């Protein structure tokens, strides 16, 4: 089984070398597609010079556009969308393969942890675990799904924000999903200056405004304050 890892990037030269180093160590049959939104910082040079051969596609800026473009050229039976600051567990391939052996499982994500052993990162991870039980998860937890499910859903809708949660909501409505052990590890750095209460409050506020029908363009203006 081939798993296609799609990485949407924009000016991610600083993070991409270590991510490609990481992916090169994983067992399993992967193809890696870097979907670039017109970076200007040497991101493409990093991919070209790295010994791990990743394919590059170009797309208009925006994660939804870039993920869809990567999925279009992917050859795998499973699509896995990975942020540049997230690292997969070492047994990610085998976890996905075991999950899709059940024909009723359409996709899902990985259990999420934040880097660092500090109390903030631990509490943030606990919150994400609680949210996942309610079917709430986002792109930093490495969303994956069968190609057939992705095509049935029509891929990512072209939203400026919450495109990952929008896909998850639609996926959760049509079939079973699985939260795979791992964990996947992502950075907590962007949230630490807000602190835990404000971080969680911002997540909850943006999600509920989105569900209530608030304009994604307006919600996008809230994100820089959270990040």
C-alpha positions in Angstrom: 0.0 0.0 0.0 1.3 3.4 -1.0 0.7 6.4 1.4 1.0 9.8 -0.2 2.3 12.5 2.2 1.2 15.9 1.0 3.0 18.9 2.7 1.6 22.4 2.0 4.5 24.9 2.4 5.0 28.6 2.2 8.4 29.9 3.2 9.2 26.8 5.2 12.9 26.5 4.4 13.9 26.6 8.0 11.6 23.7 9.0 11.7 21.6 5.8 15.2 20.1 6.0 14.5 18.5 9.4 11.0 17.3 8.2 12.5 15.6 5.2 15.3 14.2 7.4 12.5 12.8 9.6 10.4 11.3 6.8 13.5 9.6 5.4 13.8 7.6 8.6 10.3 6.2 8.6 9.5 2.6 7.6 6.9 1.9 5.0 6.0 2.8 1.4 5.6 6.5 1.2 5.7 9.1 -1.5 6.2 12.7 -0.4 4.8 15.7 -2.3 5.7 19.2 -1.3 3.0 21.6 -2.5 4.5 25.1 -2.6 2.4 28.3 -2.5 5.1 30.4 -4.2 7.7 30.5 -1.5 10.4 33.2 -1.6 12.9 32.0 1.0 14.7 29.0 -0.5 12.1 26.4 0.2 12.3 24.9 -3.2 16.1 24.8 -3.1 15.9 22.8 0.2 13.7 20.2 -1.6 16.0 20.1 -4.7 19.1 19.6 -2.7 17.8 17.1 -0.1 18.8 13.5 -0.7 15.2 12.4 0.1 13.5 12.7 -3.2 10.3 14.6 -2.7 8.1 15.7 -5.6 7.2 19.4 -5.9 4.0 20.8 -7.2 3.0 24.5 -7.4 -0.3 25.9 -6.4 -1.9 29.3 -5.5 -1.2 30.3 -1.9 -3.5 28.8 0.7 -3.5 25.4 2.4 -6.7 24.2 0.8 -5.4 25.0 -2.7 -2.1 23.5 -2.0 -3.4 20.3 -0.4 -5.8 19.8 -3.3 -3.0 20.3 -5.8 -0.8 17.7 -4.0 -3.7 15.2 -3.9 -4.3 15.6 -7.6 -0.8 14.3 -8.5 -0.6 11.7 -5.6 -0.6 8.0 -6.5 -1.3 6.6 -3.1 -4.4 4.7 -1.9 -4.2 6.8 1.3 -3.6 10.6 1.4 -1.9 12.0 4.5 -1.7 15.8 4.9 1.2 16.9 7.0 2.2 20.4 8.3 5.8 21.3 8.1 6.1 21.6 11.9 4.5 18.2 12.7 6.4 14.9 13.0 4.8 11.5 12.5 5.3 8.6 14.8 7.9 6.1 13.6 5.2 3.4 13.0 2.9 5.8 11.2 2.8 3.7 8.0 1.9 0.5 9.8 -0.7 2.2 11.9 -2.5 3.6 8.8 -2.2 0.2 7.1 -3.9 -1.6 10.0 -6.6 1.0 10.2 -7.6 0.8 6.5 -7.7 -3.0 6.7 -11.1 -2.3 8.2 -13.2 -1.3 5.1 -15.5 0.8 7.3 -12.7 3.2 8.3 -12.5 6.1 5.9 -9.8 8.2 7.5 -8.8 10.0 10.7 -5.8 11.5 12.3 -3.1 10.7 14.9 -3.0 11.3 18.6 -1.4 14.7 19.1 1.3 15.8 21.4 3.1 19.1 21.6 6.9 19.3 21.8 8.5 20.0 25.2 7.9 18.5 28.6 6.5 21.7 30.1 3.1 21.9 31.8 1.7 24.0 29.0 2.4 21.5 26.3 1.0 18.7 28.4 -2.3 20.5 29.2 -2.7 21.5 25.6 -2.3 17.9 24.5 -4.9 16.8 27.1 -7.3 19.3 25.7 -6.8 18.0 22.1 -7.4 14.4 23.4 -10.7 15.5 24.9 -11.7 17.3 21.8 -10.9 14.3 19.6 -13.4 12.2 21.5 -16.1 14.6 20.2 -14.8 14.3 16.6 -12.9 17.6 16.7 -9.4 17.7 15.3 -7.3 19.8 12.9 -4.5 19.6 10.4 -1.7 19.7 12.9 -2.6 16.1 14.0 -1.9 14.8 10.5 -5.2 14.2 8.9 -5.3 11.1 6.6 -8.0 9.5 4.5 -8.6 7.0 1.8 -8.3 8.5 -1.7 -11.8 7.4 -2.5 -13.1 9.2 0.6 -11.2 12.4 -0.3 -12.6 12.3 -3.8 -16.2 11.6 -2.6 -15.9 14.6 -0.3 -14.6 16.8 -3.1 -11.4 17.5 -1.4 -10.7 20.7 0.7 -13.1 23.5 0.2 -11.3 26.7 -0.8 -11.6 28.5 2.6 -9.0 30.9 3.9 -9.2 29.4 7.3 -10.7 26.2 9.0 -10.3 24.3 5.8 -9.0 21.3 7.8 -11.9 21.3 10.3 -14.4 21.7 7.5 -13.0 18.6 5.8 -13.0 16.7 9.2 -16.7 17.7 9.8 -17.7 16.3 6.4 -15.6 13.2 6.9 -17.1 12.4 10.3 -20.6 12.6 8.8 -20.1 10.0 6.1 -18.3 7.2 8.0 -16.1 5.9 10.8 -12.7 7.5 11.5 -9.8 6.4 13.7 -7.5 8.3 15.9 -4.2 6.4 15.6 -1.7 6.1 18.4 1.7 7.6 18.0 1.7 10.3 18.8 2.3 12.9 16.1 4.3 15.8 17.6 3.8 19.4 16.7 5.1 22.7 18.0 3.5 24.6 20.9 5.7 27.7 20.4 3.1 29.7 18.5 0.6 29.4 21.3 2.7 29.9 24.4 2.6 33.6 24.4 -1.2 33.5 24.6 -1.2 31.1 27.5 -3.5 28.1 28.0 -6.9 29.8 28.8 -6.6 32.3 25.9 -5.4 29.6 23.5 -8.3 27.3 24.2 -10.8 30.2 24.2 -9.6 31.4 20.8 -9.9 27.8 19.4 -13.4 27.4 20.7 -14.5 30.9 19.7 -13.3 30.5 16.1 -14.8 27.0 15.8 -18.2 28.1 17.0 -18.2 31.2 14.9 -17.4 29.0 11.9 -20.2 26.5 12.7 -22.6 29.5 13.1 -21.8 30.6 9.6 -19.4 33.5 10.2 -17.4 34.5 7.1 -14.2 32.5 6.9 -12.5 35.7 5.6 -13.4 37.5 8.8 -12.3 34.5 10.9 -9.0 34.5 9.2 -8.3 37.9 10.7 -8.6 36.4 14.2 -5.9 33.8 13.5 -2.8 36.1 13.5 -3.7 37.1 17.1 -3.8 33.4 18.1 -0.6 32.5 16.3 
